[in-house]
Amino acid sequence: MIVLRSTLFWLLTVLLTIPFGIALVLLTLLPLKARFYTVHLWRMGFMFLARWVLGVKMVVKGRENIPAQPILVLSKHESAWETVALQEIFIPTVFVLKQELLKIPFFGWGLAALRMIAIDRNGGKEALRQMLEQGKDRLAQGIWVVVFPEGTRVPPGQRVRYKLGAAYLATRTGTPVLPVAHNAADVWPKKALLIQPGTITVSIGPPIETKGLKDAQVNAAVEAWIEAEMRRLSPQRYLPREAGTAGTEADGAQV
């Protein structure tokens, strides 16, 4: 049953993505709001298929912590699911992502049309400069900026060092950050083609003020909240021996 559901879901998702990817490219001459509305329709279709074809539900905790003015969102990254689902919570949203994703036909074209913050993850200081410049622009336009501080999808129960790029953007703009944890990989694992039914919980923490703080202090506060919340959401994934594994993955550019 899972094989049938998953196959149908991915087929319908591809059929849904192609026309919307083309539409977004054609709409680049229109205001950005028109493009966000178009992707909102695509997102509704994706989440509908996830709910009614795959049986994947979403529960959100901590909505009262979401400020009226868009700020930086620093989220746990475990699967592909949250790259869509977070846009249901924070509207409108752009992500900080790697440039290579823009080259994917239809999907990547749509990302480019939405003015996602695409950076060269190996670009060092230039990548930070790009993120700061584009991040300031999106925030000034009233757009949420979502960053995955781990820099890559990390299997549940494992930890890598949180990169400083998001904290750098926050401190240079004086923008508070909103930490987000979720247990998506319990249902929708990294690179999984077969998705099992289940409920994913997204937990939103209180905003963390960044004015007067150093990058490392912001990073430490975000990491502490997210990792503690992860243990509450998926206690079975975290074992005592995991405590010494932080920072085992190469950092690369600190973005």
Steps between C-alpha positions, in 0.01 A plus 500: 500500500786738584663426164177578314433818696856626463515426127172682442614794714828552313332463161234758585762731653704498177187569294414783737849653500559523125220745411559710813873520427424628151237741634742651751755568227234667285391711797844648566386826340225532761550612863655249739167472685341347190771235491457423869126457445573257216734292715239511777265314268772244423574461871132440575505224240814343645369506857163364384675206333720444806193495725253300292726278288787433742308549825757750635347756739652812656456635854647839591592596857600850608314708242466766771877554475478618139545880486290717271809625315697243296841415648762229459388140553769247593367150457605141553559330164420128471310444176353660190161540670584810705618691193135509397318481831675798659359714221154413630589654834712798397345690210672618281830317537836472329768247588877526505604216271785374285530639148492156339129465577418778254620277216230236555245527213161644596565475876816708489344749261226555752753557778679762292174678417420524872836667566627239739836586657731274302864488609819312421548295817873482432526872440622595848480876565337562162217263591448690826496828310239366258281373780522827694418712196208287382375427852477870586308558177244224563444601863450862392227378264317326784606147402594227749853365451545133594847359561600145584801566728622141476560563130371160391237242588606317814352161598308505828709432806818630336652844546732722299643837587259785426655732243533871574349642180149554636634656822721727289196622309301546821762702685586718199135591449397506867225251418361257760505132412222246542618145578298212353521128576303215340500123473446471124756223457297272726250485213683640196871395518779662302493401131215259564277405209267289711317718752302351785185660640535691825485836675787747489522752782655841437598687817570874489701656781493855634695763299863545602621860499840543331589865563817525704580131458789341314441251222612210716261602780203510262600164356534343844157624611332371184675164512419454869128560448466292184696201626318499835166513320606219267548276801143571603361438152702186421641366828547154351749640249741651752724272707748603771799401287402768246618782725855499371424496127439871445713647230592172333405623155730735307381857523606628158400863451336629814162566344 
